Amino acid sequence: MQKNKTLDQIADELEESIEIIQPMYDIVKKYAPEYDVDAITTEVLEARENEKA
């Protein structure tokens, strides 16, 4: 995102589907432009835990 890449470009470069990347992309987008890595990591991990429940 810092390099102005779209979700499609990021998914393509990571060779992952948009469905896999979208949740992380949405979380990171909330923290732009500061991109607090600790806050992003915490929220991504919490989201993954909630998906398992």
C-alpha positions in Angstrom: 0.0 0.0 0.0 2.9 2.4 0.8 4.0 1.9 -2.8 0.5 2.7 -4.1 -0.2 -0.9 -5.3 -3.8 -2.1 -5.6 -5.2 -5.1 -3.8 -5.1 -6.9 -7.2 -1.4 -6.1 -7.7 -0.5 -7.2 -4.1 -2.4 -10.5 -4.4 -0.8 -11.2 -7.8 2.7 -10.5 -6.5 2.1 -12.7 -3.5 0.6 -15.3 -5.7 -2.5 -15.5 -3.4 -6.2 -15.0 -4.0 -7.8 -11.7 -3.2 -10.0 -13.5 -0.7 -7.0 -14.4 1.3 -5.4 -10.9 1.1 -8.5 -8.8 1.5 -8.9 -9.1 5.3 -5.3 -8.1 5.9 -5.5 -5.4 3.3 -8.5 -3.9 5.0 -6.8 -3.8 8.4 -3.6 -2.3 7.0 -5.7 0.4 5.2 -7.2 1.5 8.5 -3.7 2.3 9.8 -2.5 4.3 6.8 -0.4 6.3 6.5 1.3 5.6 9.8 1.2 1.8 9.4 1.7 0.9 13.1 3.1 -2.6 12.7 2.3 -3.7 16.3 -1.3 -2.6 16.1 -1.7 -4.1 12.6 -0.2 -7.4 13.8 -2.4 -7.5 16.9 -5.6 -6.9 14.8 -4.7 -9.4 12.2 -4.0 -12.1 14.8 -7.3 -11.3 16.6 -9.2 -11.5 13.3 -7.7 -14.9 12.6 -8.6 -16.1 16.1 -12.2 -14.9 15.6 -12.3 -16.9 12.3 -11.4 -20.1 14.1 -14.1 -19.6 16.7 
